[in-house]
Amino acid sequence: MGKLYLVPTPIGNLEDMTFRAVTILKEVDLILAEDTRTSKKLLSHFEIATPMQSHHMHNEHRTIENLIAKLKGGTNIALISDAGTPAISDPGFLLTRAAVENAIDVECLPGATAFVPALVNSGLPNDRFVFEGFLPVKKGRQTRLEFLAQEKRTMVFYESPHKLLKTLTQFIEYFGGDRQVSVSRELTKMYEETVRGSLDEVTAHFNEHRPKGEFVIVVAGKNKL
């Protein structure tokens, strides 16, 4: 039996790559990458010459059977995403589940994940929180927001720049404009920024400053009183 490794990669700053991650990627027989063009730059930087093939949301259903066969045959495989930890709002869950179902060893290395630094530096309670990732684009979005309006734990979301203002505006509608929020962008990169305040205040900020980069939104839960 081979082994499946889930290997986190930096979300921006290449110095966040761990020594162990580099070692594993050099030692495995095959690397599965979300976008081979993006990952090629990372592998080249760390002088990793391991063969690589594409594994993303559009082909993972078709390739899992073949990959499980490779693992059963003794091939050691590492799965990486474009940035961060595989399976966290990225491909990885389906292959991991299939490996577990086939009694194949799976090991996830610790490493970069965007929501952790955003949550910790938000200043909002982080002893209990719920990770929502990306909200549904259309179907189920309103229902989800109605449900989350009653959530008492801190909530963490991912959002793209062109949808940020729409999402913040909907949060005001469902959570109230005085709800506290922390919005982080470009974490670990040169233009890293975190904007904190009420939803009204933070939305006003991004109405004046065009959103750029990838965002993590951390929203306080409903007041328990």
ChimeraX attribute file (.defattr): number of C-alpha atoms within 10 A of each C-alpha:
attribute: neighborCount
match mode: 1-to-1
recipient: residues
	/A:1	15
	/A:2	19
	/A:3	19
	/A:4	26
	/A:5	23
	/A:6	25
	/A:7	26
	/A:8	26
	/A:9	27
	/A:10	21
	/A:11	21
	/A:12	18
	/A:13	14
	/A:14	14
	/A:15	9
	/A:16	14
	/A:17	20
	/A:18	17
	/A:19	9
	/A:20	13
	/A:21	19
	/A:22	16
	/A:23	12
	/A:24	19
	/A:25	23
	/A:26	19
	/A:27	15
	/A:28	18
	/A:29	16
	/A:30	20
	/A:31	27
	/A:32	21
	/A:33	22
	/A:34	24
	/A:35	15
	/A:36	20
	/A:37	11
	/A:38	13
	/A:39	21
	/A:40	14
	/A:41	11
	/A:42	17
	/A:43	17
	/A:44	10
	/A:45	10
	/A:46	14
	/A:47	11
	/A:48	16
	/A:49	14
	/A:50	14
	/A:51	12
	/A:52	18
	/A:53	13
	/A:54	16
	/A:55	24
	/A:56	19
	/A:57	11
	/A:58	9
	/A:59	11
	/A:60	18
	/A:61	12
	/A:62	10
	/A:63	13
	/A:64	17
	/A:65	13
	/A:66	10
	/A:67	19
	/A:68	21
	/A:69	15
	/A:70	17
	/A:71	19
	/A:72	17
	/A:73	11
	/A:74	12
	/A:75	18
	/A:76	20
	/A:77	25
	/A:78	27
	/A:79	27
	/A:80	27
	/A:81	28
	/A:82	21
	/A:83	18
	/A:84	22
	/A:85	26
	/A:86	25
	/A:87	17
	/A:88	15
	/A:89	14
	/A:90	16
	/A:91	23
	/A:92	22
	/A:93	14
	/A:94	13
	/A:95	21
	/A:96	24
	/A:97	13
	/A:98	15
	/A:99	22
	/A:100	12
	/A:101	9
	/A:102	13
	/A:103	11
	/A:104	18
	/A:105	15
	/A:106	17
	/A:107	13
	/A:108	15
	/A:109	16
	/A:110	14
	/A:111	18
	/A:112	23
	/A:113	18
	/A:114	24
	/A:115	21
	/A:116	13
	/A:117	14
	/A:118	21
	/A:119	24
	/A:120	13
	/A:121	14
	/A:122	23
	/A:123	14
	/A:124	20
	/A:125	15
	/A:126	17
	/A:127	8
	/A:128	10
	/A:129	19
	/A:130	16
	/A:131	15
	/A:132	14
	/A:133	16
	/A:134	13
	/A:135	16
	/A:136	13
	/A:137	9
	/A:138	7
	/A:139	9
	/A:140	11
	/A:141	12
	/A:142	15
	/A:143	10
	/A:144	13
	/A:145	18
	/A:146	14
	/A:147	11
	/A:148	19
	/A:149	15
	/A:150	14
	/A:151	18
	/A:152	15
	/A:153	21
	/A:154	21
	/A:155	24
	/A:156	23
	/A:157	18
	/A:158	20
	/A:159	20
	/A:160	16
	/A:161	14
	/A:162	13
	/A:163	12
	/A:164	22
	/A:165	19
	/A:166	11
	/A:167	17
	/A:168	23
	/A:169	17
	/A:170	16
	/A:171	21
	/A:172	16
	/A:173	14
	/A:174	16
	/A:175	23
	/A:176	16
	/A:177	19
	/A:178	12
	/A:179	18
	/A:180	23
	/A:181	28
	/A:182	23
	/A:183	26
	/A:184	24
	/A:185	23
	/A:186	19
	/A:187	22
	/A:188	18
	/A:189	13
	/A:190	9
	/A:191	10
	/A:192	12
	/A:193	14
	/A:194	16
	/A:195	17
	/A:196	21
	/A:197	16
	/A:198	19
	/A:199	25
	/A:200	18
	/A:201	17
	/A:202	19
	/A:203	24
	/A:204	14
	/A:205	15
	/A:206	15
	/A:207	11
	/A:208	8
	/A:209	9
	/A:210	11
	/A:211	17
	/A:212	14
	/A:213	15
	/A:214	16
	/A:215	24
	/A:216	26
	/A:217	25
	/A:218	29
	/A:219	26
	/A:220	23
	/A:221	23
	/A:222	18
	/A:223	10
	/A:224	8
	/A:225	3
